[in-house]
Amino acid sequence: MTITDASDSPQVIIAGYGLPGRVVAERLSSRGVAHCVIELNPATVQRCVKAGTSIIAGNCADPQVLIRAGIEHAKTFIVVVPDEAAALEATRHARQINPSLFIITRCYYTSAGIQAKSLGADEVIVAEQVVADEVLRRTAEKWPPPSPASPT
């Protein structure tokens, strides 16, 4: 995919086409939202191009790749790559290139989530927090909190 001018630019750019990126791309497609995926794995890119997916090959941490994807005119950037360092760099570059962009960044650790916020992410999804919440939910079902004592 090649972006030729602002009218061709996607509303949303998704960095990473693993399970999280695919789920988001499918939702956007079902709603008719123009989007572009940035994917590092060339085999995935080739397969997706054949299937008609709007996708480009490259490292989302590279500002030139972000520009090729249309980051300058996009409204939203969703960073779901499994490489936390690349996610942080992509967040930083995207914010510098497009200050009005809404950025959601995936991180593994809370410390990286804090860093992502400081680099310009509007929203951060931290894997260890998601896991902690889910473990708490499941253990609460098995061991509910004690009932309040009855008044005497």
Residue frames relative to the residue before (quaternion, step in Angstrom):
aa qw qx qy qz dx dy dz
M 1.0000 0.0000 0.0000 0.0000 0.00 0.00 0.00
T 0.0619 -0.7781 0.6244 0.0292 3.53 -1.02 0.81
I 0.2963 -0.7324 0.5882 0.1728 3.53 -0.90 0.98
T 0.1926 -0.8195 0.5307 0.0979 3.58 -0.70 1.03
D 0.7926 -0.0869 0.0361 0.6024 3.59 1.08 -0.55
A 0.7502 -0.4253 0.2637 0.4323 3.56 -1.32 0.21
S 0.6316 0.5403 -0.3519 0.4306 3.61 1.03 -0.64
D 0.6633 0.4785 -0.2980 0.4922 3.59 1.21 -0.43
S 0.5120 0.6885 -0.4025 0.3193 3.57 1.24 -0.30
P 0.4536 -0.6789 0.5020 0.2852 3.56 -1.02 0.77
Q 0.5221 -0.6039 0.4930 0.3459 3.56 -1.23 0.46
V 0.7946 0.1777 -0.0506 0.5784 3.54 1.06 -0.85
I 0.1208 -0.7460 0.6501 0.0794 3.52 -1.11 0.80
I 0.1515 -0.7801 0.6053 0.0462 3.53 -0.90 1.03
A 0.1794 -0.7691 0.6060 0.0951 3.57 -0.75 1.06
G 0.7829 0.2445 -0.2324 0.5228 3.54 -0.48 1.26
Y 0.0845 -0.8173 0.5699 0.0100 3.55 -0.83 1.03
G 0.2656 0.7036 -0.5846 0.3045 3.51 0.94 1.02
L 0.8104 -0.2592 0.1754 0.4952 3.58 -1.21 -0.32
P 0.6834 0.4723 -0.3304 0.4480 3.68 0.73 -0.85
G 0.6729 0.5015 -0.2993 0.4540 3.60 0.91 -0.85
R 0.6480 0.5159 -0.3177 0.4615 3.57 1.00 -0.81
V 0.6397 0.5280 -0.3292 0.4513 3.58 0.95 -0.87
V 0.6672 0.4882 -0.3006 0.4756 3.58 0.91 -0.90
A 0.6578 0.5156 -0.3129 0.4513 3.60 0.90 -0.93
E 0.6491 0.5115 -0.3204 0.4630 3.60 0.96 -0.82
R 0.6466 0.5103 -0.3225 0.4663 3.59 0.98 -0.83
L 0.6632 0.4988 -0.3099 0.4640 3.58 0.90 -0.89
S 0.6392 0.5275 -0.3235 0.4566 3.59 0.96 -0.85
S 0.6745 0.5048 -0.3015 0.4465 3.58 0.92 -0.89
R 0.7184 0.4020 -0.2366 0.5160 3.57 1.23 -0.42
G 0.5104 -0.6857 0.3974 0.3337 3.57 1.28 0.15
V 0.4180 0.6995 -0.4738 0.3339 3.59 1.17 0.53
A 0.4139 -0.7100 0.5158 0.2419 3.57 -0.74 1.08
H 0.1200 0.7930 -0.5851 0.1205 3.56 -0.82 1.03
C 0.1849 -0.7462 0.6301 0.1098 3.50 -1.34 0.36
V 0.2521 -0.7518 0.5932 0.1393 3.55 -1.06 0.82
I 0.1900 -0.7174 0.6565 0.1348 3.52 -1.18 0.73
E 0.0418 0.8120 -0.5768 0.0788 3.58 -0.70 1.08
L 0.4166 -0.7330 0.4931 0.2145 3.55 -0.92 0.97
N 0.6748 0.5127 -0.2980 0.4393 3.60 1.00 -0.78
P 0.3713 -0.7678 0.4720 0.2231 3.63 -0.41 1.19
A 0.6165 0.5411 -0.3606 0.4438 3.62 1.03 -0.64
T 0.6380 0.5086 -0.3217 0.4804 3.58 1.00 -0.79
V 0.6432 0.5226 -0.3245 0.4559 3.58 0.93 -0.87
Q 0.6621 0.5072 -0.3160 0.4522 3.61 0.85 -0.93
R 0.6558 0.5127 -0.3080 0.4606 3.57 0.92 -0.94
C 0.7005 0.4801 -0.2685 0.4546 3.57 0.92 -0.94
V 0.5998 0.5454 -0.3605 0.4612 3.59 1.05 -0.68
K 0.6504 0.5159 -0.3113 0.4624 3.59 0.96 -0.87
A 0.6979 0.4582 -0.2595 0.4854 3.57 1.11 -0.72
G 0.5653 -0.6401 0.3657 0.3701 3.59 1.28 -0.03
T 0.3948 0.7123 -0.4828 0.3219 3.58 1.26 0.30
S 0.4041 -0.6738 0.5598 0.2631 3.56 -1.05 0.76
I 0.2571 0.7744 -0.5118 0.2687 3.56 -0.05 1.33
I 0.0979 -0.7661 0.6303 0.0785 3.53 -1.19 0.63
A 0.4480 -0.6705 0.5252 0.2718 3.53 -1.19 0.61
G 0.4946 0.6634 -0.4844 0.2838 3.53 -1.04 0.76
N 0.5455 -0.5915 0.4932 0.3307 3.48 -1.40 0.15
C 0.4212 -0.7378 0.4702 0.2392 3.58 -0.60 1.12
A 0.5957 0.5654 -0.3624 0.4406 3.60 1.22 -0.30
D 0.6017 0.5479 -0.3471 0.4661 3.60 1.29 -0.19
P 0.4333 -0.7263 0.4623 0.2664 3.63 -0.53 1.10
Q 0.6287 0.5395 -0.3471 0.4395 3.61 1.04 -0.64
V 0.6215 0.5166 -0.3346 0.4846 3.58 1.11 -0.65
L 0.6287 0.5283 -0.3308 0.4650 3.58 0.99 -0.81
I 0.6598 0.5003 -0.3026 0.4720 3.57 0.95 -0.87
R 0.6326 0.5264 -0.3304 0.4620 3.62 0.98 -0.80
A 0.6712 0.4986 -0.2906 0.4651 3.57 1.08 -0.74
G 0.5555 -0.6337 0.3823 0.3791 3.60 1.19 -0.36
I 0.2358 0.8226 -0.4911 0.1631 3.59 1.21 0.46
E 0.5921 0.6116 -0.3683 0.3739 3.59 1.06 -0.67
H 0.7953 0.2808 -0.1304 0.5211 3.58 1.06 -0.72
A 0.4673 0.6833 -0.4440 0.3430 3.59 1.26 -0.03
K 0.4217 -0.6915 0.5275 0.2564 3.55 -1.26 0.43
T 0.8059 0.1297 -0.0219 0.5773 3.57 1.08 -0.78
F 0.0992 -0.7610 0.6398 0.0424 3.53 -1.14 0.79
I 0.0885 -0.7954 0.5996 0.0040 3.56 -0.67 1.17
V 0.1187 -0.8146 0.5676 0.0098 3.55 -0.47 1.26
V 0.1148 0.8143 -0.5542 0.1285 3.57 -0.31 1.27
V 0.2901 0.7571 -0.5297 0.2493 3.57 1.09 0.64
P 0.4973 -0.6824 0.4456 0.2974 3.60 -1.06 0.65
D 0.5993 0.5359 -0.3562 0.4762 3.60 1.29 -0.09
E 0.3376 -0.7923 0.4730 0.1859 3.57 -0.22 1.31
A 0.6346 0.5236 -0.3401 0.4556 3.62 0.97 -0.76
A 0.6568 0.4938 -0.3078 0.4795 3.59 0.97 -0.84
A 0.6253 0.5407 -0.3377 0.4502 3.60 1.01 -0.76
L 0.6640 0.4971 -0.3015 0.4703 3.57 0.96 -0.84
E 0.6611 0.4934 -0.3077 0.4741 3.59 0.94 -0.85
A 0.6375 0.5222 -0.3289 0.4613 3.58 0.97 -0.82
T 0.6311 0.5329 -0.3230 0.4620 3.57 1.00 -0.84
R 0.6681 0.5116 -0.2958 0.4521 3.57 0.88 -0.97
H 0.6969 0.4698 -0.2798 0.4641 3.58 0.82 -1.00
A 0.6456 0.5296 -0.3287 0.4412 3.57 0.92 -0.87
R 0.6517 0.5108 -0.3166 0.4627 3.59 0.95 -0.86
Q 0.6549 0.5094 -0.3147 0.4611 3.60 0.99 -0.80
I 0.6943 0.4808 -0.2762 0.4588 3.57 0.95 -0.87
N 0.8087 0.0827 -0.0003 0.5824 3.58 0.94 -0.90
P 0.2299 -0.8338 0.4876 0.1190 3.61 0.11 1.27
S 0.7042 0.4581 -0.2842 0.4621 3.63 1.10 -0.48
L 0.4233 0.7321 -0.4347 0.3097 3.57 1.31 -0.02
F 0.3075 -0.6992 0.6090 0.2137 3.58 -1.10 0.74
I 0.0800 -0.8302 0.5515 -0.0177 3.59 -0.58 1.18
I 0.0837 -0.7392 0.6673 0.0353 3.52 -1.03 0.98
T 0.0530 -0.8212 0.5680 -0.0152 3.59 -0.69 1.09
R 0.3065 -0.7263 0.5934 0.1624 3.53 -1.01 0.94
C 0.0228 0.7702 -0.6366 0.0303 3.55 -1.03 0.89
Y 0.4831 -0.6569 0.4906 0.3072 3.56 -1.24 0.30
Y 0.8158 0.2264 -0.0747 0.5269 3.55 0.91 -0.91
T 0.6313 -0.5575 0.3935 0.3684 3.55 -1.16 0.67
S 0.6346 0.5390 -0.3404 0.4369 3.60 0.94 -0.83
A 0.6635 0.4732 -0.3045 0.4931 3.60 1.01 -0.76
G 0.6017 0.5580 -0.3539 0.4488 3.58 1.10 -0.63
I 0.6302 0.5141 -0.3174 0.4877 3.55 1.04 -0.81
Q 0.6532 0.5062 -0.3077 0.4716 3.55 0.98 -0.86
A 0.6305 0.5354 -0.3365 0.4500 3.61 0.96 -0.83
K 0.6310 0.5223 -0.3278 0.4707 3.59 0.99 -0.81
S 0.6869 0.4858 -0.2902 0.4561 3.58 0.90 -0.91
L 0.6731 0.4813 -0.2865 0.4829 3.60 1.22 -0.48
G 0.7191 -0.4809 0.2408 0.4401 3.57 1.26 0.00
A 0.4438 0.6768 -0.4827 0.3345 3.61 1.18 0.09
D 0.3797 -0.7093 0.5489 0.2267 3.56 -1.01 0.85
E 0.7746 0.0847 -0.0197 0.6264 3.54 1.09 -0.82
V 0.1101 -0.7794 0.6147 0.0510 3.54 -1.10 0.74
I 0.1532 -0.7454 0.6420 0.0933 3.54 -1.02 0.87
V 0.1204 -0.8109 0.5726 0.0126 3.54 -0.50 1.27
A 0.4604 -0.7269 0.4420 0.2535 3.56 -0.53 1.22
E 0.6862 0.4814 -0.3216 0.4404 3.61 0.80 -0.86
Q 0.6341 0.5081 -0.3383 0.4747 3.60 1.11 -0.52
V 0.6236 0.5277 -0.3326 0.4712 3.57 1.05 -0.77
V 0.6564 0.4970 -0.3067 0.4776 3.58 0.95 -0.87
A 0.6465 0.5192 -0.3263 0.4539 3.61 0.90 -0.86
D 0.6512 0.5130 -0.3115 0.4645 3.60 0.93 -0.86
E 0.6826 0.4850 -0.2899 0.4635 3.57 0.92 -0.90
V 0.6341 0.5085 -0.3339 0.4774 3.61 0.98 -0.76
L 0.6408 0.5204 -0.3195 0.4653 3.58 0.96 -0.84
R 0.6474 0.5210 -0.3148 0.4586 3.59 0.93 -0.89
R 0.7099 0.4618 -0.2716 0.4572 3.56 0.84 -0.94
T 0.6687 0.4683 -0.3177 0.4824 3.60 0.99 -0.67
A 0.6006 0.5551 -0.3632 0.4463 3.60 1.09 -0.58
E 0.6167 0.5365 -0.3450 0.4614 3.58 1.11 -0.63
K 0.6979 0.4590 -0.2614 0.4837 3.59 1.02 -0.82
W 0.7897 0.1298 -0.0415 0.5981 3.57 1.00 -0.86
P 0.1225 -0.8219 0.5528 0.0626 3.58 0.26 1.22
P 0.6114 -0.5482 0.4045 0.4027 3.57 -1.18 0.45
P 0.5866 -0.5823 0.4112 0.3844 3.61 -1.09 0.55
S 0.5281 -0.6096 0.4881 0.3335 3.54 -1.19 0.62
P 0.5465 -0.5997 0.4523 0.3704 3.58 -1.08 0.66
A 0.5597 -0.6058 0.4483 0.3446 3.56 -1.11 0.72
S 0.4744 -0.6610 0.5018 0.2936 3.55 -1.06 0.78
P 0.4861 -0.6521 0.4816 0.3264 3.60 -1.01 0.73
T 0.3256 -0.7685 0.5215 0.1771 3.58 -0.98 0.76
